[in-house]
């Protein structure tokens, strides 16, 4: 039987920390944000909502791996 996951007040789970990290990185880098229409030429075509979701989920996985102490060197090689 697994031990219950008891978290005291003021202590945050790794998932919560990873989620906050993902929100910060996504906000700063503009990941998952819809393109803003503008006059003139645009560098890329509009992305689909599914692509936004995939980007955010991938970013969350990477943030969780970082918070858990996973090695990011193997990802950099890929």
QUINOR-V691499 format. One line per field, one symbol per residue. ss: DSSP state (2 for helix, 1 for strand, 0 for the rest). psi: psi as a letter, one per 30 degrees, with the letter a starting at -180 (. if undefined). A space follows every 10 residues. Layout:
ss->???
psi->???
This chain:
ss->0000000000 0002222222 2222222220 0000000000 0000000022 2222222222 2222222000 00222220
psi->kkkkikklkf kkleeeeeee eeeeeeeefg kgkkkkklka kkfllkllee eeeeeeeeee eeeeeeefgl kfeeeef.
